[in-house]
């Protein structure tokens, strides 16, 4: 009779709670999306084709670079840490699913009681008592607190996954950028070494002209000084090459050592740079996805905070067996079923504070998501502008080099016949060296702009 009465009370409380739950305490999440159509500066295309959907091997066709990227994805320590955090989040989410089920516990006990007899000659022994009990407690998720907590756990898992993917896109970009930079240093070293050889020949010419009284001693020493000015940059270039190799090895998870590479002149950049539309960033760019999942996480925690203002329905059940002498002997069974609603009345403002903090955290997450979107748009715009700038310089740089080469040849010939000053030769040679080095920078800028654009659009993790 007692069990039936408890059951009726529980069903009444449960029905009342379910009726109240129709108030929809928790709210459904809606993604903010990306509505900015002009997020990319000076780009108003409606074409949804984007290089972000291409595999990184289609962007970086150099086989040596492909080998480096493959090694980096396999061995990079930061990426391994990121994936470990994702697995940690997956474990937490897997455990959170169990919150919807009852918690069950078991207990077994044994007791021996004794007392002295009245004559004081000994102790009388009370029979042994054995007991075993099984208990279960379950909280009904009438307000959606447990389901919201579970959705928050899923958002945390998705955010950790997106963060790991963002680390991979950054890793691929870093490897490619350092690889191209390393080849540009090789090219600059080669140009400088050849310039030193050429200027040494100029020094010898100046010495011969000095003997013929065509130039003065100043021309000789100035030409030698110019030669040494070029030569002194060689150790710094070699040091930069070594440091860049070390940087690449760190990205690959290797100890420092030489890096196999091609020449920068052999690198042919892709020409069709499709950006798609800004709304695709939410599907393609992992850090934007992570920011959106973070917003979703705090949105669900706000839902959880609301549920603390409403009563919690808890149902407890227990059953046990008590026996003297042994568990298999005669004994008695005991069972109980109880339920109750716990309604907060005054708890020192904890619930209000919890909700206020959750709402502010949600607002912060929304602002961070907006920042991530604007940052992505800025990076895409900068990469496109950098690529176009490098393209615009190509023809002008080619003509500049052609004319500077002729200038060096003409001034050298004029000096031989006394129709030009030696400083004109030196100025022409210095201008030629600077233009040659800038040409390498132009090519590097073009290659790295593609890397930046590919990363900015979210390529590299699929």
MONOR-V286311 format. One record per backbone hydrogen bond with DSSP energy under -1.0 kcal/mol. NH is the residue of the N-H (numbers start at 1). CO is the residue of the C=O. Records with the same first field share a line. If there is no record, write none. Layout:
NH = CO ; CO
//
This chain:
5 = 1
6 = 2
7 = 3
8 = 4
9 = 5
10 = 6
11 = 7
12 = 8
13 = 9
14 = 10
15 = 11
16 = 12
17 = 13
18 = 14
19 = 15
20 = 16
21 = 17
22 = 19
23 = 20
24 = 21
43 = 40
51 = 274
53 = 50
54 = 51
58 = 55
60 = 56
66 = 62
67 = 63
68 = 64
69 = 65
70 = 66
71 = 67
72 = 68
73 = 69
74 = 70
75 = 71
76 = 72
80 = 76
81 = 77
82 = 78
83 = 79
84 = 80
85 = 81
86 = 82
87 = 83
88 = 84
89 = 85
90 = 86
91 = 87
92 = 88
93 = 89
94 = 90
95 = 91
96 = 92
97 = 93
98 = 95
99 = 96
100 = 97
101 = 98
103 = 137
105 = 135
107 = 133
109 = 131
111 = 129
115 = 124
117 = 122
120 = 117
124 = 115
126 = 113
129 = 111
130 = 323
131 = 109
132 = 321
133 = 107
134 = 319
135 = 105
136 = 317
137 = 103
138 = 315
140 = 313
142 = 140
148 = 144
149 = 145
150 = 146
151 = 147
152 = 148
153 = 149
154 = 150
155 = 151
156 = 152
157 = 153
158 = 154
159 = 155
160 = 156
161 = 157
162 = 158
163 = 159
164 = 160
165 = 161
166 = 162
167 = 163
168 = 164
169 = 165
170 = 166
171 = 167
172 = 168
173 = 169
174 = 170
175 = 171
176 = 172
177 = 173
178 = 174
179 = 175
180 = 176
181 = 177
182 = 178
183 = 179
184 = 180
185 = 181
186 = 182
187 = 183
188 = 184
189 = 185
190 = 186
191 = 187
192 = 188
193 = 189
194 = 190
195 = 191
196 = 192
197 = 193
198 = 194
199 = 195
200 = 196
201 = 197
202 = 198
203 = 199
204 = 200
205 = 201
206 = 202
207 = 203
208 = 204
209 = 205
210 = 206
211 = 207
212 = 208
213 = 210
214 = 209
221 = 217
222 = 218
223 = 219
224 = 220
225 = 221
226 = 222
227 = 223
228 = 224
229 = 225
230 = 226
231 = 227
232 = 228
233 = 230
234 = 231
237 = 233
238 = 234
239 = 235
240 = 236
241 = 237
242 = 238
243 = 239
244 = 240
245 = 241
246 = 242
247 = 243
248 = 244
249 = 245
250 = 246
251 = 247
252 = 248
253 = 250
254 = 249
267 = 264
273 = 271
274 = 272
276 = 49
280 = 277
281 = 278
284 = 280
285 = 281
289 = 285
290 = 286
291 = 287
292 = 288
293 = 289
294 = 290
295 = 291
296 = 292
297 = 293
298 = 294
299 = 295
300 = 296
301 = 297
302 = 298
303 = 299
304 = 300
305 = 301
306 = 302
307 = 303
309 = 306
310 = 307
312 = 342
314 = 340
315 = 138
316 = 338
317 = 136
318 = 336
319 = 134
320 = 334
321 = 132
322 = 332
323 = 130
325 = 128
326 = 324
332 = 322
334 = 320
336 = 318
338 = 316
340 = 314
342 = 312
350 = 347
353 = 349
354 = 350
355 = 351
356 = 352
357 = 353
358 = 354
359 = 355
360 = 356
361 = 357
362 = 358
363 = 359
364 = 360
365 = 361
366 = 362
367 = 363
368 = 364
369 = 365
370 = 366
371 = 367
372 = 368
373 = 369
374 = 370
375 = 371
376 = 372
377 = 373
378 = 374
379 = 375
380 = 376
381 = 377
382 = 378
383 = 379
384 = 380
385 = 381
386 = 382
387 = 383
388 = 384
389 = 385
390 = 386
391 = 387
392 = 388
393 = 389
397 = 393
398 = 394
399 = 395
400 = 396
401 = 397
402 = 398
403 = 399
404 = 400
405 = 401
406 = 402
407 = 403
408 = 404
409 = 405
410 = 406
411 = 407
412 = 408
413 = 409
414 = 410
415 = 411
416 = 412
418 = 415
419 = 414
424 = 421
426 = 422
427 = 423
428 = 424
429 = 425
430 = 426
431 = 427
432 = 428
433 = 429
434 = 430
435 = 431
436 = 432
437 = 433
438 = 434
439 = 435
440 = 436
441 = 437
442 = 438
443 = 439
444 = 440
445 = 441
446 = 442
447 = 443
448 = 444
449 = 445
450 = 446
451 = 447
452 = 448
453 = 449
454 = 450
455 = 451
456 = 452
457 = 453
458 = 455
459 = 454
//
